[in-house]
Amino acid sequence: MTSSSGSRPKHLASSPFKQAPEAEVKVFEVDDRVSHDVYGLGKVIRIDSHAVTVDFGSQAIRVTPPFAKLHHL
């Protein structure tokens, strides 16, 4: 059965199944120190409406959401 609103059904506290965690929204600020799974350690140098630009020392990379491989330090 599906609901007409498109939202997930309510999770019952007595359910033996774990509720899916809510997605974490990552917010970055200029000068934040970050770590990227591929490029390593870096520093946020610019933020625009669609991405963040990170300076990794040897290169600056524009990273777009979702920021799955980018982590705050």
HTML snippet that shows the backbone in 3Dmol.js (N, CA, C, O; Angstrom):
<script src="https://3Dmol.org/build/3Dmol-min.js"></script>
<div id="view" style="width:600px;height:400px;position:relative"></div>
<script>
const pdb = `
ATOM      1  N   MET A   1       0.839  -1.160   0.000  1.00  0.00           N
ATOM      2  CA  MET A   1       0.000   0.000   0.000  1.00  0.00           C
ATOM      3  C   MET A   1       0.894   1.236   0.000  1.00  0.00           C
ATOM      4  O   MET A   1       1.868   1.299   0.750  1.00  0.00           O
ATOM      5  N   THR A   2       0.573   2.201  -0.823  1.00  0.00           N
ATOM      6  CA  THR A   2       1.333   3.441  -0.866  1.00  0.00           C
ATOM      7  C   THR A   2       0.445   4.606  -0.476  1.00  0.00           C
ATOM      8  O   THR A   2      -0.761   4.600  -0.722  1.00  0.00           O
ATOM      9  N   SER A   3       1.053   5.590   0.127  1.00  0.00           N
ATOM     10  CA  SER A   3       0.280   6.760   0.508  1.00  0.00           C
ATOM     11  C   SER A   3       0.259   7.754  -0.644  1.00  0.00           C
ATOM     12  O   SER A   3       1.187   7.796  -1.452  1.00  0.00           O
ATOM     13  N   SER A   4      -0.775   8.535  -0.716  1.00  0.00           N
ATOM     14  CA  SER A   4      -0.909   9.481  -1.812  1.00  0.00           C
ATOM     15  C   SER A   4       0.043  10.664  -1.673  1.00  0.00           C
ATOM     16  O   SER A   4       0.341  11.331  -2.663  1.00  0.00           O
ATOM     17  N   SER A   5       0.523  10.935  -0.464  1.00  0.00           N
ATOM     18  CA  SER A   5       1.414  12.079  -0.267  1.00  0.00           C
ATOM     19  C   SER A   5       2.849  11.768  -0.674  1.00  0.00           C
ATOM     20  O   SER A   5       3.649  12.690  -0.837  1.00  0.00           O
ATOM     21  N   GLY A   6       3.197  10.493  -0.843  1.00  0.00           N
ATOM     22  CA  GLY A   6       4.536  10.118  -1.267  1.00  0.00           C
ATOM     23  C   GLY A   6       5.544  10.022  -0.142  1.00  0.00           C
ATOM     24  O   GLY A   6       6.715   9.739  -0.397  1.00  0.00           O
ATOM     25  N   SER A   7       5.132  10.247   1.087  1.00  0.00           N
ATOM     26  CA  SER A   7       6.072  10.162   2.202  1.00  0.00           C
ATOM     27  C   SER A   7       6.151   8.725   2.713  1.00  0.00           C
ATOM     28  O   SER A   7       5.303   7.886   2.410  1.00  0.00           O
ATOM     29  N   ARG A   8       7.201   8.471   3.501  1.00  0.00           N
ATOM     30  CA  ARG A   8       7.366   7.131   4.056  1.00  0.00           C
ATOM     31  C   ARG A   8       6.350   6.888   5.154  1.00  0.00           C
ATOM     32  O   ARG A   8       5.913   7.830   5.814  1.00  0.00           O
ATOM     33  N   PRO A   9       5.966   5.623   5.359  1.00  0.00           N
ATOM     34  CA  PRO A   9       5.033   5.328   6.446  1.00  0.00           C
ATOM     35  C   PRO A   9       5.697   5.573   7.797  1.00  0.00           C
ATOM     36  O   PRO A   9       6.922   5.537   7.917  1.00  0.00           O
ATOM     37  N   LYS A  10       4.878   5.821   8.801  1.00  0.00           N
ATOM     38  CA  LYS A  10       5.378   6.104  10.139  1.00  0.00           C
ATOM     39  C   LYS A  10       6.054   4.869  10.726  1.00  0.00           C
ATOM     40  O   LYS A  10       5.550   3.753  10.602  1.00  0.00           O
ATOM     41  N   HIS A  11       7.197   5.083  11.363  1.00  0.00           N
ATOM     42  CA  HIS A  11       7.952   4.001  11.987  1.00  0.00           C
ATOM     43  C   HIS A  11       7.403   3.763  13.391  1.00  0.00           C
ATOM     44  O   HIS A  11       7.289   4.701  14.180  1.00  0.00           O
ATOM     45  N   LEU A  12       7.070   2.534  13.698  1.00  0.00           N
ATOM     46  CA  LEU A  12       6.563   2.198  15.026  1.00  0.00           C
ATOM     47  C   LEU A  12       7.724   1.904  15.967  1.00  0.00           C
ATOM     48  O   LEU A  12       8.675   1.219  15.592  1.00  0.00           O
ATOM     49  N   ALA A  13       7.645   2.416  17.172  1.00  0.00           N
ATOM     50  CA  ALA A  13       8.702   2.219  18.161  1.00  0.00           C
ATOM     51  C   ALA A  13       8.873   0.745  18.510  1.00  0.00           C
ATOM     52  O   ALA A  13       9.970   0.326  18.881  1.00  0.00           O
ATOM     53  N   SER A  14       7.817  -0.042  18.399  1.00  0.00           N
ATOM     54  CA  SER A  14       7.884  -1.455  18.742  1.00  0.00           C
ATOM     55  C   SER A  14       8.400  -2.328  17.593  1.00  0.00           C
ATOM     56  O   SER A  14       8.526  -3.542  17.753  1.00  0.00           O
ATOM     57  N   SER A  15       8.693  -1.731  16.454  1.00  0.00           N
ATOM     58  CA  SER A  15       9.154  -2.480  15.292  1.00  0.00           C
ATOM     59  C   SER A  15      10.551  -3.049  15.533  1.00  0.00           C
ATOM     60  O   SER A  15      11.401  -2.362  16.100  1.00  0.00           O
ATOM     61  N   PRO A  16      10.809  -4.306  15.109  1.00  0.00           N
ATOM     62  CA  PRO A  16      12.142  -4.880  15.272  1.00  0.00           C
ATOM     63  C   PRO A  16      13.141  -4.359  14.224  1.00  0.00           C
ATOM     64  O   PRO A  16      14.336  -4.642  14.310  1.00  0.00           O
ATOM     65  N   PHE A  17      12.657  -3.618  13.262  1.00  0.00           N
ATOM     66  CA  PHE A  17      13.514  -3.096  12.203  1.00  0.00           C
ATOM     67  C   PHE A  17      13.961  -1.686  12.534  1.00  0.00           C
ATOM     68  O   PHE A  17      13.185  -0.881  13.049  1.00  0.00           O
ATOM     69  N   LYS A  18      15.226  -1.391  12.233  1.00  0.00           N
ATOM     70  CA  LYS A  18      15.751  -0.058  12.515  1.00  0.00           C
ATOM     71  C   LYS A  18      15.173   0.940  11.520  1.00  0.00           C
ATOM     72  O   LYS A  18      14.987   0.644  10.340  1.00  0.00           O
ATOM     73  N   GLN A  19      14.898   2.128  12.037  1.00  0.00           N
ATOM     74  CA  GLN A  19      14.422   3.196  11.175  1.00  0.00           C
ATOM     75  C   GLN A  19      15.603   3.722  10.372  1.00  0.00           C
ATOM     76  O   GLN A  19      16.707   3.852  10.901  1.00  0.00           O
ATOM     77  N   ALA A  20      15.377   4.022   9.102  1.00  0.00           N
ATOM     78  CA  ALA A  20      16.441   4.549   8.259  1.00  0.00           C
ATOM     79  C   ALA A  20      16.863   5.915   8.784  1.00  0.00           C
ATOM     80  O   ALA A  20      16.014   6.756   9.077  1.00  0.00           O
ATOM     81  N   PRO A  21      18.178   6.142   8.905  1.00  0.00           N
ATOM     82  CA  PRO A  21      18.635   7.446   9.403  1.00  0.00           C
ATOM     83  C   PRO A  21      18.316   8.541   8.394  1.00  0.00           C
ATOM     84  O   PRO A  21      18.326   8.311   7.185  1.00  0.00           O
ATOM     85  N   GLU A  22      18.032   9.733   8.907  1.00  0.00           N
ATOM     86  CA  GLU A  22      17.759  10.851   8.017  1.00  0.00           C
ATOM     87  C   GLU A  22      19.064  11.313   7.390  1.00  0.00           C
ATOM     88  O   GLU A  22      20.119  11.261   8.022  1.00  0.00           O
ATOM     89  N   ALA A  23      18.989  11.763   6.152  1.00  0.00           N
ATOM     90  CA  ALA A  23      20.179  12.201   5.436  1.00  0.00           C
ATOM     91  C   ALA A  23      20.775  13.427   6.115  1.00  0.00           C
ATOM     92  O   ALA A  23      20.063  14.369   6.462  1.00  0.00           O
ATOM     93  N   GLU A  24      22.091  13.400   6.299  1.00  0.00           N
ATOM     94  CA  GLU A  24      22.787  14.512   6.924  1.00  0.00           C
ATOM     95  C   GLU A  24      23.076  15.569   5.868  1.00  0.00           C
ATOM     96  O   GLU A  24      23.636  15.263   4.815  1.00  0.00           O
ATOM     97  N   VAL A  25      22.702  16.791   6.143  1.00  0.00           N
ATOM     98  CA  VAL A  25      22.966  17.889   5.223  1.00  0.00           C
ATOM     99  C   VAL A  25      24.299  18.510   5.615  1.00  0.00           C
ATOM    100  O   VAL A  25      24.454  19.022   6.723  1.00  0.00           O
ATOM    101  N   LYS A  26      25.257  18.459   4.700  1.00  0.00           N
ATOM    102  CA  LYS A  26      26.577  19.005   4.989  1.00  0.00           C
ATOM    103  C   LYS A  26      26.634  20.461   4.552  1.00  0.00           C
ATOM    104  O   LYS A  26      26.281  20.801   3.422  1.00  0.00           O
ATOM    105  N   VAL A  27      27.080  21.306   5.458  1.00  0.00           N
ATOM    106  CA  VAL A  27      27.220  22.731   5.185  1.00  0.00           C
ATOM    107  C   VAL A  27      28.685  23.091   5.384  1.00  0.00           C
ATOM    108  O   VAL A  27      29.272  22.795   6.425  1.00  0.00           O
ATOM    109  N   PHE A  28      29.264  23.727   4.384  1.00  0.00           N
ATOM    110  CA  PHE A  28      30.665  24.116   4.454  1.00  0.00           C
ATOM    111  C   PHE A  28      30.785  25.632   4.460  1.00  0.00           C
ATOM    112  O   PHE A  28      29.952  26.333   3.886  1.00  0.00           O
ATOM    113  N   GLU A  29      31.824  26.130   5.111  1.00  0.00           N
ATOM    114  CA  GLU A  29      32.129  27.556   5.173  1.00  0.00           C
ATOM    115  C   GLU A  29      33.526  27.758   4.596  1.00  0.00           C
ATOM    116  O   GLU A  29      34.336  26.831   4.583  1.00  0.00           O
ATOM    117  N   VAL A  30      33.802  28.961   4.124  1.00  0.00           N
ATOM    118  CA  VAL A  30      35.142  29.295   3.638  1.00  0.00           C
ATOM    119  C   VAL A  30      36.129  29.114   4.785  1.00  0.00           C
ATOM    120  O   VAL A  30      35.828  29.466   5.926  1.00  0.00           O
ATOM    121  N   ASP A  31      37.284  28.575   4.493  1.00  0.00           N
ATOM    122  CA  ASP A  31      38.375  28.273   5.432  1.00  0.00           C
ATOM    123  C   ASP A  31      38.147  27.010   6.253  1.00  0.00           C
ATOM    124  O   ASP A  31      38.954  26.714   7.135  1.00  0.00           O
ATOM    125  N   ASP A  32      37.086  26.255   6.002  1.00  0.00           N
ATOM    126  CA  ASP A  32      36.911  24.957   6.673  1.00  0.00           C
ATOM    127  C   ASP A  32      37.987  23.999   6.192  1.00  0.00           C
ATOM    128  O   ASP A  32      38.294  23.945   5.001  1.00  0.00           O
ATOM    129  N   ARG A  33      38.559  23.243   7.120  1.00  0.00           N
ATOM    130  CA  ARG A  33      39.508  22.186   6.770  1.00  0.00           C
ATOM    131  C   ARG A  33      38.694  20.938   6.485  1.00  0.00           C
ATOM    132  O   ARG A  33      37.805  20.580   7.257  1.00  0.00           O
ATOM    133  N   VAL A  34      39.000  20.268   5.364  1.00  0.00           N
ATOM    134  CA  VAL A  34      38.235  19.103   4.939  1.00  0.00           C
ATOM    135  C   VAL A  34      39.167  17.991   4.496  1.00  0.00           C
ATOM    136  O   VAL A  34      40.358  18.198   4.260  1.00  0.00           O
ATOM    137  N   SER A  35      38.590  16.816   4.391  1.00  0.00           N
ATOM    138  CA  SER A  35      39.299  15.660   3.873  1.00  0.00           C
ATOM    139  C   SER A  35      38.439  15.054   2.769  1.00  0.00           C
ATOM    140  O   SER A  35      37.230  14.892   2.928  1.00  0.00           O
ATOM    141  N   HIS A  36      39.073  14.722   1.652  1.00  0.00           N
ATOM    142  CA  HIS A  36      38.379  14.105   0.523  1.00  0.00           C
ATOM    143  C   HIS A  36      38.940  12.699   0.354  1.00  0.00           C
ATOM    144  O   HIS A  36      40.147  12.490   0.479  1.00  0.00           O
ATOM    145  N   ASP A  37      38.071  11.740   0.071  1.00  0.00           N
ATOM    146  CA  ASP A  37      38.494  10.346  -0.046  1.00  0.00           C
ATOM    147  C   ASP A  37      39.515  10.117  -1.158  1.00  0.00           C
ATOM    148  O   ASP A  37      40.314   9.185  -1.070  1.00  0.00           O
ATOM    149  N   VAL A  38      39.505  10.944  -2.199  1.00  0.00           N
ATOM    150  CA  VAL A  38      40.428  10.765  -3.323  1.00  0.00           C
ATOM    151  C   VAL A  38      41.587  11.764  -3.262  1.00  0.00           C
ATOM    152  O   VAL A  38      42.739  11.374  -3.454  1.00  0.00           O
ATOM    153  N   TYR A  39      41.303  13.051  -2.998  1.00  0.00           N
ATOM    154  CA  TYR A  39      42.299  14.109  -3.088  1.00  0.00           C
ATOM    155  C   TYR A  39      43.047  14.380  -1.788  1.00  0.00           C
ATOM    156  O   TYR A  39      44.103  15.012  -1.820  1.00  0.00           O
ATOM    157  N   GLY A  40      42.540  13.926  -0.652  1.00  0.00           N
ATOM    158  CA  GLY A  40      43.229  14.115   0.624  1.00  0.00           C
ATOM    159  C   GLY A  40      42.775  15.343   1.377  1.00  0.00           C
ATOM    160  O   GLY A  40      41.609  15.731   1.308  1.00  0.00           O
ATOM    161  N   LEU A  41      43.717  15.967   2.114  1.00  0.00           N
ATOM    162  CA  LEU A  41      43.404  17.115   2.963  1.00  0.00           C
ATOM    163  C   LEU A  41      43.342  18.401   2.143  1.00  0.00           C
ATOM    164  O   LEU A  41      44.119  18.598   1.209  1.00  0.00           O
ATOM    165  N   GLY A  42      42.404  19.267   2.511  1.00  0.00           N
ATOM    166  CA  GLY A  42      42.269  20.526   1.792  1.00  0.00           C
ATOM    167  C   GLY A  42      41.568  21.574   2.621  1.00  0.00           C
ATOM    168  O   GLY A  42      41.215  21.348   3.779  1.00  0.00           O
ATOM    169  N   LYS A  43      41.373  22.735   2.001  1.00  0.00           N
ATOM    170  CA  LYS A  43      40.745  23.879   2.657  1.00  0.00           C
ATOM    171  C   LYS A  43      39.733  24.494   1.689  1.00  0.00           C
ATOM    172  O   LYS A  43      40.051  24.732   0.524  1.00  0.00           O
ATOM    173  N   VAL A  44      38.518  24.750   2.172  1.00  0.00           N
ATOM    174  CA  VAL A  44      37.478  25.349   1.340  1.00  0.00           C
ATOM    175  C   VAL A  44      37.878  26.787   1.044  1.00  0.00           C
ATOM    176  O   VAL A  44      38.132  27.567   1.962  1.00  0.00           O
ATOM    177  N   ILE A  45      37.934  27.141  -0.254  1.00  0.00           N
ATOM    178  CA  ILE A  45      38.332  28.495  -0.633  1.00  0.00           C
ATOM    179  C   ILE A  45      37.199  29.302  -1.253  1.00  0.00           C
ATOM    180  O   ILE A  45      37.269  30.530  -1.310  1.00  0.00           O
ATOM    181  N   ARG A  46      36.144  28.612  -1.724  1.00  0.00           N
ATOM    182  CA  ARG A  46      35.030  29.344  -2.324  1.00  0.00           C
ATOM    183  C   ARG A  46      33.767  28.496  -2.248  1.00  0.00           C
ATOM    184  O   ARG A  46      33.813  27.270  -2.354  1.00  0.00           O
ATOM    185  N   ILE A  47      32.645  29.173  -2.064  1.00  0.00           N
ATOM    186  CA  ILE A  47      31.346  28.510  -2.022  1.00  0.00           C
ATOM    187  C   ILE A  47      30.430  29.230  -2.996  1.00  0.00           C
ATOM    188  O   ILE A  47      30.333  30.457  -2.970  1.00  0.00           O
ATOM    189  N   ASP A  48      29.755  28.470  -3.858  1.00  0.00           N
ATOM    190  CA  ASP A  48      28.716  29.063  -4.688  1.00  0.00           C
ATOM    191  C   ASP A  48      27.444  28.242  -4.510  1.00  0.00           C
ATOM    192  O   ASP A  48      27.423  27.306  -3.711  1.00  0.00           O
ATOM    193  N   SER A  49      26.410  28.570  -5.226  1.00  0.00           N
ATOM    194  CA  SER A  49      25.112  27.922  -5.008  1.00  0.00           C
ATOM    195  C   SER A  49      25.089  26.458  -5.420  1.00  0.00           C
ATOM    196  O   SER A  49      24.200  25.719  -4.997  1.00  0.00           O
ATOM    197  N   HIS A  50      26.050  26.020  -6.240  1.00  0.00           N
ATOM    198  CA  HIS A  50      26.016  24.650  -6.751  1.00  0.00           C
ATOM    199  C   HIS A  50      27.206  23.788  -6.347  1.00  0.00           C
ATOM    200  O   HIS A  50      27.216  22.595  -6.651  1.00  0.00           O
ATOM    201  N   ALA A  51      28.209  24.346  -5.675  1.00  0.00           N
ATOM    202  CA  ALA A  51      29.399  23.566  -5.339  1.00  0.00           C
ATOM    203  C   ALA A  51      30.289  24.321  -4.358  1.00  0.00           C
ATOM    204  O   ALA A  51      30.069  25.494  -4.058  1.00  0.00           O
ATOM    205  N   VAL A  52      31.302  23.606  -3.871  1.00  0.00           N
ATOM    206  CA  VAL A  52      32.360  24.242  -3.084  1.00  0.00           C
ATOM    207  C   VAL A  52      33.676  23.986  -3.804  1.00  0.00           C
ATOM    208  O   VAL A  52      33.864  22.930  -4.407  1.00  0.00           O
ATOM    209  N   THR A  53      34.588  24.953  -3.739  1.00  0.00           N
ATOM    210  CA  THR A  53      35.904  24.787  -4.331  1.00  0.00           C
ATOM    211  C   THR A  53      36.882  24.584  -3.195  1.00  0.00           C
ATOM    212  O   THR A  53      36.932  25.366  -2.245  1.00  0.00           O
ATOM    213  N   VAL A  54      37.669  23.508  -3.311  1.00  0.00           N
ATOM    214  CA  VAL A  54      38.597  23.134  -2.252  1.00  0.00           C
ATOM    215  C   VAL A  54      40.015  23.161  -2.793  1.00  0.00           C
ATOM    216  O   VAL A  54      40.291  22.602  -3.855  1.00  0.00           O
ATOM    217  N   ASP A  55      40.924  23.817  -2.056  1.00  0.00           N
ATOM    218  CA  ASP A  55      42.342  23.857  -2.402  1.00  0.00           C
ATOM    219  C   ASP A  55      43.030  22.679  -1.720  1.00  0.00           C
ATOM    220  O   ASP A  55      43.080  22.607  -0.492  1.00  0.00           O
ATOM    221  N   PHE A  56      43.561  21.759  -2.522  1.00  0.00           N
ATOM    222  CA  PHE A  56      44.249  20.588  -1.996  1.00  0.00           C
ATOM    223  C   PHE A  56      45.769  20.750  -2.071  1.00  0.00           C
ATOM    224  O   PHE A  56      46.500  19.761  -2.006  1.00  0.00           O
ATOM    225  N   GLY A  57      46.245  21.981  -2.206  1.00  0.00           N
ATOM    226  CA  GLY A  57      47.682  22.239  -2.270  1.00  0.00           C
ATOM    227  C   GLY A  57      48.178  22.261  -3.697  1.00  0.00           C
ATOM    228  O   GLY A  57      48.596  23.310  -4.187  1.00  0.00           O
ATOM    229  N   SER A  58      48.141  21.132  -4.374  1.00  0.00           N
ATOM    230  CA  SER A  58      48.631  21.062  -5.739  1.00  0.00           C
ATOM    231  C   SER A  58      47.561  21.431  -6.766  1.00  0.00           C
ATOM    232  O   SER A  58      47.879  21.714  -7.920  1.00  0.00           O
ATOM    233  N   GLN A  59      46.307  21.428  -6.352  1.00  0.00           N
ATOM    234  CA  GLN A  59      45.216  21.751  -7.275  1.00  0.00           C
ATOM    235  C   GLN A  59      43.972  22.175  -6.502  1.00  0.00           C
ATOM    236  O   GLN A  59      43.787  21.811  -5.340  1.00  0.00           O
ATOM    237  N   ALA A  60      43.130  22.947  -7.169  1.00  0.00           N
ATOM    238  CA  ALA A  60      41.850  23.350  -6.596  1.00  0.00           C
ATOM    239  C   ALA A  60      40.768  22.579  -7.339  1.00  0.00           C
ATOM    240  O   ALA A  60      40.723  22.590  -8.569  1.00  0.00           O
ATOM    241  N   ILE A  61      39.902  21.913  -6.594  1.00  0.00           N
ATOM    242  CA  ILE A  61      38.862  21.072  -7.173  1.00  0.00           C
ATOM    243  C   ILE A  61      37.500  21.609  -6.757  1.00  0.00           C
ATOM    244  O   ILE A  61      37.282  21.957  -5.596  1.00  0.00           O
ATOM    245  N   ARG A  62      36.587  21.672  -7.725  1.00  0.00           N
ATOM    246  CA  ARG A  62      35.200  22.072  -7.456  1.00  0.00           C
ATOM    247  C   ARG A  62      34.410  20.805  -7.173  1.00  0.00           C
ATOM    248  O   ARG A  62      34.317  19.927  -8.031  1.00  0.00           O
ATOM    249  N   VAL A  63      33.838  20.701  -5.975  1.00  0.00           N
ATOM    250  CA  VAL A  63      33.112  19.512  -5.539  1.00  0.00           C
ATOM    251  C   VAL A  63      31.628  19.865  -5.471  1.00  0.00           C
ATOM    252  O   VAL A  63      31.231  20.828  -4.816  1.00  0.00           O
ATOM    253  N   THR A  64      30.814  19.058  -6.169  1.00  0.00           N
ATOM    254  CA  THR A  64      29.375  19.299  -6.209  1.00  0.00           C
ATOM    255  C   THR A  64      28.643  18.363  -5.252  1.00  0.00           C
ATOM    256  O   THR A  64      29.146  17.282  -4.944  1.00  0.00           O
ATOM    257  N   PRO A  65      27.464  18.761  -4.777  1.00  0.00           N
ATOM    258  CA  PRO A  65      26.681  17.894  -3.889  1.00  0.00           C
ATOM    259  C   PRO A  65      26.171  16.672  -4.635  1.00  0.00           C
ATOM    260  O   PRO A  65      25.995  16.754  -5.851  1.00  0.00           O
ATOM    261  N   PRO A  66      25.929  15.571  -3.995  1.00  0.00           N
ATOM    262  CA  PRO A  66      26.095  15.357  -2.569  1.00  0.00           C
ATOM    263  C   PRO A  66      27.579  15.210  -2.238  1.00  0.00           C
ATOM    264  O   PRO A  66      28.349  14.665  -3.029  1.00  0.00           O
ATOM    265  N   PHE A  67      27.962  15.687  -1.095  1.00  0.00           N
ATOM    266  CA  PHE A  67      29.364  15.697  -0.691  1.00  0.00           C
ATOM    267  C   PHE A  67      29.727  14.391   0.013  1.00  0.00           C
ATOM    268  O   PHE A  67      30.231  14.411   1.136  1.00  0.00           O
ATOM    269  N   ALA A  68      29.476  13.262  -0.638  1.00  0.00           N
ATOM    270  CA  ALA A  68      29.681  11.952  -0.022  1.00  0.00           C
ATOM    271  C   ALA A  68      31.144  11.691   0.326  1.00  0.00           C
ATOM    272  O   ALA A  68      31.427  11.038   1.330  1.00  0.00           O
ATOM    273  N   LYS A  69      32.079  12.190  -0.487  1.00  0.00           N
ATOM    274  CA  LYS A  69      33.493  11.915  -0.248  1.00  0.00           C
ATOM    275  C   LYS A  69      34.208  13.043   0.465  1.00  0.00           C
ATOM    276  O   LYS A  69      35.419  12.966   0.677  1.00  0.00           O
ATOM    277  N   LEU A  70      33.483  14.101   0.845  1.00  0.00           N
ATOM    278  CA  LEU A  70      34.078  15.256   1.487  1.00  0.00           C
ATOM    279  C   LEU A  70      33.630  15.313   2.932  1.00  0.00           C
ATOM    280  O   LEU A  70      32.432  15.279   3.215  1.00  0.00           O
ATOM    281  N   HIS A  71      34.595  15.400   3.860  1.00  0.00           N
ATOM    282  CA  HIS A  71      34.290  15.335   5.287  1.00  0.00           C
ATOM    283  C   HIS A  71      34.952  16.496   6.028  1.00  0.00           C
ATOM    284  O   HIS A  71      36.079  16.875   5.708  1.00  0.00           O
ATOM    285  N   HIS A  72      34.256  17.060   7.015  1.00  0.00           N
ATOM    286  CA  HIS A  72      34.817  18.092   7.874  1.00  0.00           C
ATOM    287  C   HIS A  72      35.914  17.494   8.757  1.00  0.00           C
ATOM    288  O   HIS A  72      35.843  16.324   9.134  1.00  0.00           O
ATOM    289  N   LEU A  73      36.907  18.281   9.078  1.00  0.00           N
ATOM    290  CA  LEU A  73      37.931  17.865  10.043  1.00  0.00           C
ATOM    291  C   LEU A  73      37.697  18.567  11.356  1.00  0.00           C
ATOM    292  O   LEU A  73      38.447  18.360  12.310  1.00  0.00           O
TER     293      LEU A  73
END
`;
const viewer = $3Dmol.createViewer("view");
viewer.addModel(pdb, "pdb");
viewer.setStyle({}, {cartoon: {color: "spectrum"}});
viewer.zoomTo();
viewer.render();
</script>
